[in-house]
Each structure stands twice: as structure tokens, then as C-alpha cells.
Amino acid sequence: MDGTGPWMASVECQIIEGGVGDLLVVGGKDKAGKPLVPKATCEIEKDRDGEPCWKKGGMKQAFTGGRVNWFGRDPDWKDVLGIRGKNDVETAGTGWTKVEVIAKGDTLRYLVNGIVVNEATEVYPTAGKLLFQTEGAELFFRKIELHPLK
């Protein structure tokens, strides 16, 4: 990703039906307009279609762009309303799904309903803004909490 699109340089926790917990590395530019290349290293395996999926103990790979699917993302996933994979851990229907992002130093851990679905180390940048965006889809937040780590 070259940072010429509308997104800020970031390491994202995706919230989309069937893809909650995907990790996206999005390039952008710094305040001076120079390319800012974020990075995340994940343990992965490739799915049926060759897409990287997080797998604890898998092959380590550094990403400077693109997506690392959460461990159970359905390879037949489509960007359609109501999509549901056989291994999805998000809450079905209109129930609440709890998404936790634990950011400690250069490490990220994503949990969905208490289940670790993705992790990254050697993350850059290690500080910045927290943004919530929906790309035009309807999304409801019941509660957003920030807690310091012990």
C-alpha cells in the first residue's frame, strides 16, 4: 500500500461481519508528506486461497501492507450483509460482540468474545491515534473503554 488512499498509516483491527479480528497494515504519509510504512510481524499459515491467516506457532512473516486474517476466517467469506462462517466467534445476529485490543509496546493481541484471534509483534508505529470508522456501514458501539496495562 503506497499511502495515496484516504486512510491514515495504521495497524488496524478489523470489525466486519466474518472478519472481526483481521489485522490490516495500511501505509500512509507523515506530517511532512513522506511515506510512513507501518509494520507488523505475525505467525501465519496460508489458507486454501493462499491468504495469510494468523496461527500461533506458524511461520513468522513481516507485513508492511495488506491483511492477516483471523485464525478462523472462512475462505469463502464475501463482503455481504449477514455473512456467517462456520468458525466465526463473533456474536451472531443482533447480540453484542466484545472486541479487545491489547497494545503493549510493539505487540498487539486481538480477542473476540474472549478468544485470541490474532497477534502481532515488532509492530510499528507503537503509538498514535485510536480511530473508529465504518466505511459507510452501520455500526453500534455499546461501550468503549481504555485501560492502562499493569
C-alpha positions in Angstrom: 0.0 0.0 0.0 1.5 3.3 -1.0 -0.3 5.7 1.3 -2.1 7.5 -1.6 -5.6 6.5 -0.5 -7.8 8.1 2.2 -6.6 6.1 5.2 -4.0 7.0 7.8 -0.9 4.9 8.2 -2.0 2.3 10.7 -2.2 -1.2 12.1 -5.9 -1.9 12.2 -8.2 -4.3 14.0 -11.0 -5.0 11.5 -14.6 -5.0 12.6 -16.6 -6.5 9.8 -19.0 -9.5 9.7 -17.0 -12.6 9.4 -13.7 -10.7 9.6 -13.7 -9.4 13.2 -10.1 -9.6 14.3 -8.4 -9.4 11.0 -5.2 -7.3 11.2 -4.6 -4.8 8.4 -1.4 -2.9 7.8 -2.1 0.3 6.0 0.5 2.7 4.6 0.2 6.4 4.7 2.3 9.6 5.0 3.8 11.5 7.9 3.0 15.2 8.6 5.7 16.2 6.1 4.1 14.1 3.3 6.8 11.5 3.3 5.8 7.8 3.1 5.1 6.2 6.5 5.4 2.5 6.3 3.8 0.6 9.3 4.9 -2.9 10.1 3.7 -6.0 11.9 5.2 -9.5 12.2 2.6 -12.3 12.5 2.8 -16.1 12.9 0.8 -17.3 9.9 -0.3 -20.2 7.7 -1.8 -19.8 4.3 -5.5 -20.7 3.8 -6.9 -22.6 0.8 -6.7 -19.5 -1.3 -3.2 -18.6 -0.3 -4.3 -15.7 2.1 -2.3 -15.3 5.3 -4.2 -16.4 8.5 -2.9 -16.0 12.0 -1.7 -19.3 13.5 0.1 -19.4 16.9 3.4 -21.1 16.2 3.1 -20.7 12.5 5.7 -19.2 10.1 6.8 -15.7 11.1 6.3 -13.1 8.4 6.7 -9.3 8.5 4.0 -7.3 6.8 4.3 -3.7 5.6 0.9 -3.8 3.9 -2.1 -6.0 3.5 -4.2 -8.2 5.7 -3.6 -11.1 8.1 -7.0 -12.9 8.5 -8.0 -14.0 12.0 -7.4 -17.7 12.5 -10.9 -19.0 11.7 -12.0 -16.7 8.9 -14.0 -18.6 6.3 -12.1 -18.8 3.0 -15.4 -18.4 1.2 -16.1 -15.0 3.0 -17.8 -12.4 1.0 -18.5 -8.7 1.8 -22.2 -9.1 2.2 -24.7 -8.3 5.0 -25.3 -11.3 7.2 -22.3 -13.4 6.2 -21.5 -16.1 8.7 -18.6 -18.5 8.6 -18.7 -21.9 10.3 -15.9 -21.0 12.7 -17.0 -17.4 13.5 -16.5 -16.4 17.1 -18.3 -13.1 16.9 -21.9 -13.0 18.2 -24.5 -13.9 15.6 -27.4 -11.7 14.8 -28.0 -8.5 16.8 -26.2 -9.5 20.0 -23.2 -7.6 21.2 -19.7 -8.8 20.3 -16.8 -7.9 22.7 -13.6 -6.9 20.9 -10.5 -6.3 22.9 -7.2 -4.9 21.5 -4.3 -5.2 23.9 -1.4 -3.0 22.8 1.7 -3.4 24.9 5.0 -2.0 23.5 5.4 -3.3 20.0 2.9 -6.2 20.5 -0.8 -6.4 19.6 -3.3 -9.1 20.7 -6.9 -9.1 19.4 -9.6 -11.0 21.3 -13.2 -11.5 20.1 -15.6 -12.7 22.8 -12.6 -13.7 24.9 -10.9 -15.8 22.3 -7.4 -14.7 21.0 -7.9 -14.4 17.2 -4.8 -12.6 16.0 -1.4 -11.4 17.3 1.4 -9.3 16.0 4.9 -8.4 17.3 7.5 -5.9 16.1 4.7 -3.5 15.4 5.4 0.0 14.1 4.3 2.6 14.9 3.9 1.9 18.6 1.9 5.0 19.4 -0.7 7.1 17.7 -4.4 7.8 17.5 -7.3 5.5 18.1 -9.8 5.7 15.3 -13.2 4.1 14.8 -14.5 4.0 11.2 -17.2 2.1 9.3 -16.6 2.7 5.6 -20.3 3.6 5.3 -21.7 0.6 7.1 -24.0 0.8 10.1 -22.2 0.0 13.4 -23.2 0.4 17.0 -20.9 0.7 20.0 -22.3 -0.1 23.4 -19.3 0.8 25.4 -15.7 1.9 24.6 -13.2 1.5 27.4 -9.5 2.3 27.7 -7.5 0.7 30.5 -3.8 1.1 31.4 -1.8 -2.2 31.4 -0.4 -3.4 34.6 
